[in-house]
Each structure stands twice: as C-alpha cells, then as structure tokens.
C-alpha cells in the first residue's frame, strides 16, 4: 500500500487528511512540531508512525527523511500542509520577526520538504506532492498581504516543481482552500468564523489529487465554501 507523509497533521486540514488516507487503506505517517500531540494522534487514530518535525528546520527534515527511509523504505505521497497565519495585520504593522516566520512556515517549509523527499520519488519514478496553499494565492484582502504573498509563492513553486519532476513520473498539485472553520483565525489572532467549508472538504480535495491514475495530474484545485462572501481585490 502507498505511503503518505502529512505535515501539520495533528489538527485541522492535516488531521482530517490523515484520517481519510487511513480509512482508504494507506500507510499514514504524520509529522508535527508537538511530540505529545503527535503521539496522541497516532494512538487515537491508528496512524502507522508519527515524527516530531518543525517544518522550518531543514536539518530536522533530513533527519525525518532518514528515519522514514529506515522505517518504511520511503514515501509515495508528500502533503505539505503545515502553515499558519501567525500575524494577520497590515504590512506596515508587521514586525520583521513575523514577516520572516510567515514566509518560513508557509513557503520555505514546503520547499524544504519537497527538495528533501523529491529525490526518493525521482528514483522510484513515481510520486505525488500536494502543497496546501490558500485562496490568498489568487486573491487579496487587506491585512492578509504577507500571508498571501507566501501562499502565492507556494502556488508558483508547485507549478515550477511539477515542470522539473514531470519527466520522472512525479506529479505536483496545489490545493487552495477558501475560508474554513478550523481554528486558523483564532491561532492567527483574529476572530474565529463559522463557515460551510470544513477541514474534511479539504481532505477530500487532497485525496482527489493524490489518488489519480499515474498518467493524470491535477495541477491546482480551488475550494470555496458557499457561505463565504467573495469580495477580494
């Protein structure tokens, strides 16, 4: 059975995606920065293994790759899901520290993970990388500017990465969720919302991208909740 590694998999999109892949019979490997949450999720949901991973730490990515190769022989699917708003404020009100954190977590981390695991997929001549971006990659709202910049970069990265990996049978997809009820807003220091779009809906989109026949690639998927009023710039 195919092996899938999902980052940021102890809550929200990542957890629901991990649960769905497990229901479908995949070997599910989760990663997140909180070791207690990783262990609890593995025990509760029966995932095959969990690793502590700060996705902004390149050296730790390498260590996790080595451990996964030792434990599972490699992976077939990488879901770069970890991300956060961190600070949703106007650009002039951002701190340098938060700007760096937003870019590192929402863009650089996925580049790290892809760079480290893509060679395994190239050697296998098969694999799928799914990057979780945001509707902010396509549209913009005030105060979401820096976050949107990072997510737009992730969309662009996904396209370029596929161009590089396509000759080796490796596919890359980008999923762009609209506003969803996942706790994201609360964790970003803004008011929580109740939207029709749920984490399970994004999990379905990720699975759709990853489960296509090996001669088919889903380049990008935009998923809106019908409750969201679409008035971007």
Beta strands, then each sheet from edge to edge (+ up, - down):
strand 1: 3-7
strand 2: 27-32
strand 3: 49-52
strand 4: 77-80
strand 5: 127-132
strand 6: 170-177
strand 7: 220-223
sheet 1: 3+ 2+ 1+ 4+ 5+ 6+ 7+
end
